Protein backbone atom coordinates (compact mmCIF):
# COMPACT_ATOMS: atom_id res chain seq x y z
CA UNK A 1 0.00 0.00 0.00
CA UNK A 2 1.39 3.39 -1.02
CA UNK A 3 1.84 6.27 1.42
CA UNK A 4 -1.08 8.11 -0.20
CA UNK A 5 -3.35 5.08 0.14
CA UNK A 6 -2.31 4.68 3.78
CA UNK A 7 -3.22 8.30 4.49
CA UNK A 8 -6.59 7.87 2.77
CA UNK A 9 -7.34 4.74 4.82
CA UNK A 10 -6.40 6.54 8.04
CA UNK A 11 -8.58 9.52 7.09
CA UNK A 12 -11.56 7.27 6.40
CA UNK A 13 -11.27 5.67 9.84
CA UNK A 14 -10.98 9.08 11.44
CA UNK A 15 -14.13 10.18 9.60
CA UNK A 16 -16.00 7.14 10.93
CA UNK A 17 -14.75 7.80 14.48
CA UNK A 18 -15.72 11.47 14.28
CA UNK A 19 -19.20 10.68 12.92
CA UNK A 20 -20.15 7.73 15.14
CA UNK A 21 -17.81 7.95 18.14
CA UNK A 22 -19.98 10.43 20.08
CA UNK A 23 -23.06 8.24 19.52
CA UNK A 24 -21.23 5.20 20.90
CA UNK A 25 -20.14 7.26 23.92
CA UNK A 26 -23.75 8.33 24.44
CA UNK A 27 -24.96 4.73 24.31
CA UNK A 28 -22.17 3.45 26.54
CA UNK A 29 -22.62 6.06 29.28
CA UNK A 30 -26.40 5.69 29.16
CA UNK A 31 -26.20 1.89 29.57
CA UNK A 32 -23.59 2.19 32.32
CA UNK A 33 -25.74 4.72 34.20
CA UNK A 34 -29.10 3.01 33.72
CA UNK A 35 -30.44 1.49 36.97
CA UNK A 36 -30.93 -2.27 37.25
CA UNK A 37 -34.43 -1.69 38.58
CA UNK A 38 -36.13 0.66 36.10
CA UNK A 39 -37.53 3.84 37.57
CA UNK A 40 -38.45 7.21 36.03
CA UNK A 41 -35.87 9.07 38.11
CA UNK A 42 -33.09 6.58 37.35
CA UNK A 43 -33.94 6.56 33.65
CA UNK A 44 -33.87 10.35 33.50
CA UNK A 45 -30.52 10.47 35.32
CA UNK A 46 -29.04 7.97 32.84
CA UNK A 47 -30.32 10.06 29.93
CA UNK A 48 -28.82 13.24 31.40
CA UNK A 49 -25.44 11.58 32.04
CA UNK A 50 -25.45 10.11 28.53
CA UNK A 51 -26.41 13.44 26.99
CA UNK A 52 -23.62 15.25 28.85
CA UNK A 53 -21.09 12.68 27.64
CA UNK A 54 -22.52 12.98 24.12
CA UNK A 55 -21.95 16.74 24.13
CA UNK A 56 -18.36 16.43 25.36
CA UNK A 57 -17.60 13.64 22.87
CA UNK A 58 -19.06 15.70 19.98
CA UNK A 59 -16.82 18.66 20.80
CA UNK A 60 -13.80 16.36 21.07
CA UNK A 61 -14.70 14.77 17.71
CA UNK A 62 -14.84 18.22 16.11
CA UNK A 63 -11.41 19.05 17.55
CA UNK A 64 -10.00 15.72 16.30
CA UNK A 65 -11.38 16.42 12.82
CA UNK A 66 -9.61 19.78 12.80
CA UNK A 67 -6.39 18.32 14.20
CA UNK A 68 -6.07 15.14 12.13
CA UNK A 69 -7.90 16.09 8.92
CA UNK A 70 -7.04 19.78 8.94
CA UNK A 71 -10.66 20.84 8.45
CA UNK A 72 -14.17 20.73 9.86
CA UNK A 73 -16.95 20.39 7.32
CA UNK A 74 -19.95 22.76 7.53
CA UNK A 75 -22.16 19.72 8.20
CA UNK A 76 -20.05 18.73 11.21
CA UNK A 77 -20.07 22.29 12.57
CA UNK A 78 -23.86 22.39 12.32
CA UNK A 79 -24.34 18.92 13.79
CA UNK A 80 -22.05 19.67 16.75
CA UNK A 81 -23.77 22.99 17.43
CA UNK A 82 -27.16 21.25 17.58
CA UNK A 83 -25.81 18.45 19.79
CA UNK A 84 -24.52 21.01 22.29
CA UNK A 85 -27.63 23.21 22.03
CA UNK A 86 -30.29 20.52 22.26
CA UNK A 87 -28.21 18.52 24.73
CA UNK A 88 -28.12 21.56 27.01
CA UNK A 89 -31.91 21.88 26.76
CA UNK A 90 -32.32 18.20 27.60
CA UNK A 91 -30.18 18.57 30.73
CA UNK A 92 -31.72 21.90 31.79
CA UNK A 93 -35.35 20.81 31.42
CA UNK A 94 -34.80 17.14 32.21
CA UNK A 95 -36.62 16.20 29.00
CA UNK A 96 -35.11 13.73 26.49
CA UNK A 97 -37.42 15.02 23.75
CA UNK A 98 -34.92 17.74 22.89
CA UNK A 99 -32.00 15.41 22.19
CA UNK A 100 -34.33 13.08 20.24
CA UNK A 101 -35.57 15.94 18.09
CA UNK A 102 -32.04 17.00 17.16
CA UNK A 103 -31.54 14.35 14.43
CA UNK A 104 -34.92 15.19 12.90
CA UNK A 105 -33.94 18.84 12.63
CA UNK A 106 -30.50 18.03 11.19
CA UNK A 107 -31.93 15.67 8.58
CA UNK A 108 -34.77 18.02 7.66
CA UNK A 109 -32.51 21.07 7.31
CA UNK A 110 -29.93 19.22 5.21
CA UNK A 111 -32.68 17.68 3.08
CA UNK A 112 -34.35 21.01 2.39
CA UNK A 113 -31.02 22.75 1.71
CA UNK A 114 -29.82 20.08 -0.71
CA UNK A 115 -33.12 19.88 -2.58
CA UNK A 116 -33.37 23.67 -2.68
CA UNK A 117 -29.90 23.79 -4.20
CA UNK A 118 -30.86 21.08 -6.70
CA UNK A 119 -33.88 23.03 -7.94
CA UNK A 120 -31.65 26.10 -8.32
CA UNK A 121 -29.11 24.05 -10.27
CA UNK A 122 -26.48 24.05 -7.52
CA UNK A 123 -24.84 20.92 -6.12
CA UNK A 124 -24.60 22.06 -2.50
CA UNK A 125 -23.47 18.65 -1.24
CA UNK A 126 -20.02 19.31 -2.71
CA UNK A 127 -19.79 22.52 -0.68
CA UNK A 128 -21.17 20.98 2.51
CA UNK A 129 -18.84 17.98 2.34
CA UNK A 130 -15.83 19.97 1.15
CA UNK A 131 -15.03 16.85 -0.89
CA UNK A 132 -14.24 16.17 -4.52
CA UNK A 133 -14.62 12.86 -6.36
CA UNK A 134 -12.16 12.61 -9.23
CA UNK A 135 -13.81 12.86 -12.64
CA UNK A 136 -17.36 13.32 -11.34
CA UNK A 137 -19.29 15.67 -13.61
CA UNK A 138 -21.42 18.60 -12.46
CA UNK A 139 -24.50 16.59 -13.43
CA UNK A 140 -23.31 13.76 -11.20
CA UNK A 141 -22.83 16.09 -8.25
CA UNK A 142 -26.27 17.58 -8.86
CA UNK A 143 -27.95 14.17 -8.87
CA UNK A 144 -26.00 13.11 -5.78
CA UNK A 145 -27.18 16.26 -3.96
CA UNK A 146 -30.78 15.54 -4.98
CA UNK A 147 -30.61 11.92 -3.87
CA UNK A 148 -29.04 12.75 -0.50
CA UNK A 149 -31.65 15.48 -0.01
CA UNK A 150 -34.48 12.98 -0.47
CA UNK A 151 -32.69 10.45 1.76
CA UNK A 152 -32.20 13.01 4.54
CA UNK A 153 -35.91 13.86 4.50
CA UNK A 154 -36.72 10.15 4.70
CA UNK A 155 -34.39 9.84 7.73
CA UNK A 156 -36.16 12.79 9.38
CA UNK A 157 -39.52 11.02 9.00
CA UNK A 158 -38.05 7.71 10.18
CA UNK A 159 -36.56 9.34 13.28
CA UNK A 160 -39.96 10.79 14.20
CA UNK A 161 -41.67 7.41 13.70
CA UNK A 162 -39.11 5.59 15.85
CA UNK A 163 -39.19 8.34 18.48
CA UNK A 164 -42.96 7.97 18.76
CA UNK A 165 -43.01 4.16 18.76
CA UNK A 166 -39.99 3.23 20.91
CA UNK A 167 -38.70 3.92 24.39
CA UNK A 168 -35.52 5.98 24.74
CA UNK A 169 -33.12 3.05 24.85
CA UNK A 170 -34.76 1.40 21.84
CA UNK A 171 -34.53 4.68 19.91
CA UNK A 172 -30.87 5.04 20.89
CA UNK A 173 -30.03 1.53 19.69
CA UNK A 174 -31.89 2.23 16.44
CA UNK A 175 -29.42 5.03 15.74
CA UNK A 176 -26.75 2.34 15.55
CA UNK A 177 -28.58 -0.66 14.09
CA UNK A 178 -31.06 1.07 11.75
CA UNK A 179 -29.67 4.43 10.65
CA UNK A 180 -26.07 3.29 10.20
CA UNK A 181 -26.87 0.29 7.93
CA UNK A 182 -29.41 2.32 5.95
CA UNK A 183 -26.85 5.08 5.39
CA UNK A 184 -24.19 2.61 4.26
CA UNK A 185 -26.59 0.85 1.88
CA UNK A 186 -27.82 4.13 0.44
CA UNK A 187 -24.26 5.41 -0.05
CA UNK A 188 -23.26 2.17 -1.75
CA UNK A 189 -26.33 2.35 -4.02
CA UNK A 190 -25.12 5.69 -5.40
CA UNK A 191 -21.86 4.31 -6.81
CA UNK A 192 -23.28 3.03 -10.14
CA UNK A 193 -24.83 6.44 -10.83
CA UNK A 194 -21.58 8.20 -9.94
CA UNK A 195 -19.55 5.89 -12.18
CA UNK A 196 -21.98 6.63 -15.00
CA UNK A 197 -21.31 10.34 -14.49
CA UNK A 198 -17.54 10.15 -14.66
CA UNK A 199 -16.36 9.02 -11.24
CA UNK A 200 -12.99 7.35 -11.69
CA UNK A 201 -13.17 3.58 -11.21
CA UNK A 202 -10.10 3.78 -8.97
CA UNK A 203 -12.01 6.27 -6.79
CA UNK A 204 -15.21 4.20 -6.56
CA UNK A 205 -14.81 3.72 -2.79
CA UNK A 206 -14.48 7.46 -2.12
CA UNK A 207 -18.25 8.05 -1.71
CA UNK A 208 -18.22 5.55 1.16
CA UNK A 209 -15.39 7.45 2.84
CA UNK A 210 -16.88 10.90 2.27
CA UNK A 211 -20.52 10.25 3.09
CA UNK A 212 -22.35 13.00 5.01
CA UNK A 213 -22.39 12.52 8.80
CA UNK A 214 -25.58 10.86 10.02
CA UNK A 215 -24.37 9.35 13.28
CA UNK A 216 -25.62 12.20 15.46
C-alpha positions in Angstrom: 0.0 0.0 0.0 1.4 3.4 -1.0 1.8 6.3 1.4 -1.1 8.1 -0.2 -3.3 5.1 0.1 -2.3 4.7 3.8 -3.2 8.3 4.5 -6.6 7.9 2.8 -7.3 4.7 4.8 -6.4 6.5 8.0 -8.6 9.5 7.1 -11.6 7.3 6.4 -11.3 5.7 9.8 -11.0 9.1 11.4 -14.1 10.2 9.6 -16.0 7.1 10.9 -14.8 7.8 14.5 -15.7 11.5 14.3 -19.2 10.7 12.9 -20.1 7.7 15.1 -17.8 8.0 18.1 -20.0 10.4 20.1 -23.1 8.2 19.5 -21.2 5.2 20.9 -20.1 7.3 23.9 -23.8 8.3 24.4 -25.0 4.7 24.3 -22.2 3.4 26.5 -22.6 6.1 29.3 -26.4 5.7 29.2 -26.2 1.9 29.6 -23.6 2.2 32.3 -25.7 4.7 34.2 -29.1 3.0 33.7 -30.4 1.5 37.0 -30.9 -2.3 37.2 -34.4 -1.7 38.6 -36.1 0.7 36.1 -37.5 3.8 37.6 -38.5 7.2 36.0 -35.9 9.1 38.1 -33.1 6.6 37.4 -33.9 6.6 33.7 -33.9 10.4 33.5 -30.5 10.5 35.3 -29.0 8.0 32.8 -30.3 10.1 29.9 -28.8 13.2 31.4 -25.4 11.6 32.0 -25.5 10.1 28.5 -26.4 13.4 27.0 -23.6 15.3 28.8 -21.1 12.7 27.6 -22.5 13.0 24.1 -22.0 16.7 24.1 -18.4 16.4 25.4 -17.6 13.6 22.9 -19.1 15.7 20.0 -16.8 18.7 20.8 -13.8 16.4 21.1 -14.7 14.8 17.7 -14.8 18.2 16.1 -11.4 19.0 17.5 -10.0 15.7 16.3 -11.4 16.4 12.8 -9.6 19.8 12.8 -6.4 18.3 14.2 -6.1 15.1 12.1 -7.9 16.1 8.9 -7.0 19.8 8.9 -10.7 20.8 8.4 -14.2 20.7 9.9 -17.0 20.4 7.3 -20.0 22.8 7.5 -22.2 19.7 8.2 -20.1 18.7 11.2 -20.1 22.3 12.6 -23.9 22.4 12.3 -24.3 18.9 13.8 -22.1 19.7 16.7 -23.8 23.0 17.4 -27.2 21.2 17.6 -25.8 18.4 19.8 -24.5 21.0 22.3 -27.6 23.2 22.0 -30.3 20.5 22.3 -28.2 18.5 24.7 -28.1 21.6 27.0 -31.9 21.9 26.8 -32.3 18.2 27.6 -30.2 18.6 30.7 -31.7 21.9 31.8 -35.4 20.8 31.4 -34.8 17.1 32.2 -36.6 16.2 29.0 -35.1 13.7 26.5 -37.4 15.0 23.8 -34.9 17.7 22.9 -32.0 15.4 22.2 -34.3 13.1 20.2 -35.6 15.9 18.1 -32.0 17.0 17.2 -31.5 14.3 14.4 -34.9 15.2 12.9 -33.9 18.8 12.6 -30.5 18.0 11.2 -31.9 15.7 8.6 -34.8 18.0 7.7 -32.5 21.1 7.3 -29.9 19.2 5.2 -32.7 17.7 3.1 -34.4 21.0 2.4 -31.0 22.8 1.7 -29.8 20.1 -0.7 -33.1 19.9 -2.6 -33.4 23.7 -2.7 -29.9 23.8 -4.2 -30.9 21.1 -6.7 -33.9 23.0 -7.9 -31.7 26.1 -8.3 -29.1 24.0 -10.3 -26.5 24.1 -7.5 -24.8 20.9 -6.1 -24.6 22.1 -2.5 -23.5 18.7 -1.2 -20.0 19.3 -2.7 -19.8 22.5 -0.7 -21.2 21.0 2.5 -18.8 18.0 2.3 -15.8 20.0 1.2 -15.0 16.8 -0.9 -14.2 16.2 -4.5 -14.6 12.9 -6.4 -12.2 12.6 -9.2 -13.8 12.9 -12.6 -17.4 13.3 -11.3 -19.3 15.7 -13.6 -21.4 18.6 -12.5 -24.5 16.6 -13.4 -23.3 13.8 -11.2 -22.8 16.1 -8.2 -26.3 17.6 -8.9 -28.0 14.2 -8.9 -26.0 13.1 -5.8 -27.2 16.3 -4.0 -30.8 15.5 -5.0 -30.6 11.9 -3.9 -29.0 12.8 -0.5 -31.6 15.5 0.0 -34.5 13.0 -0.5 -32.7 10.5 1.8 -32.2 13.0 4.5 -35.9 13.9 4.5 -36.7 10.1 4.7 -34.4 9.8 7.7 -36.2 12.8 9.4 -39.5 11.0 9.0 -38.1 7.7 10.2 -36.6 9.3 13.3 -40.0 10.8 14.2 -41.7 7.4 13.7 -39.1 5.6 15.9 -39.2 8.3 18.5 -43.0 8.0 18.8 -43.0 4.2 18.8 -40.0 3.2 20.9 -38.7 3.9 24.4 -35.5 6.0 24.7 -33.1 3.0 24.8 -34.8 1.4 21.8 -34.5 4.7 19.9 -30.9 5.0 20.9 -30.0 1.5 19.7 -31.9 2.2 16.4 -29.4 5.0 15.7 -26.8 2.3 15.5 -28.6 -0.7 14.1 -31.1 1.1 11.8 -29.7 4.4 10.7 -26.1 3.3 10.2 -26.9 0.3 7.9 -29.4 2.3 6.0 -26.9 5.1 5.4 -24.2 2.6 4.3 -26.6 0.8 1.9 -27.8 4.1 0.4 -24.3 5.4 -0.1 -23.3 2.2 -1.8 -26.3 2.4 -4.0 -25.1 5.7 -5.4 -21.9 4.3 -6.8 -23.3 3.0 -10.1 -24.8 6.4 -10.8 -21.6 8.2 -9.9 -19.6 5.9 -12.2 -22.0 6.6 -15.0 -21.3 10.3 -14.5 -17.5 10.2 -14.7 -16.4 9.0 -11.2 -13.0 7.3 -11.7 -13.2 3.6 -11.2 -10.1 3.8 -9.0 -12.0 6.3 -6.8 -15.2 4.2 -6.6 -14.8 3.7 -2.8 -14.5 7.5 -2.1 -18.3 8.1 -1.7 -18.2 5.6 1.2 -15.4 7.4 2.8 -16.9 10.9 2.3 -20.5 10.2 3.1 -22.3 13.0 5.0 -22.4 12.5 8.8 -25.6 10.9 10.0 -24.4 9.3 13.3 -25.6 12.2 15.5 
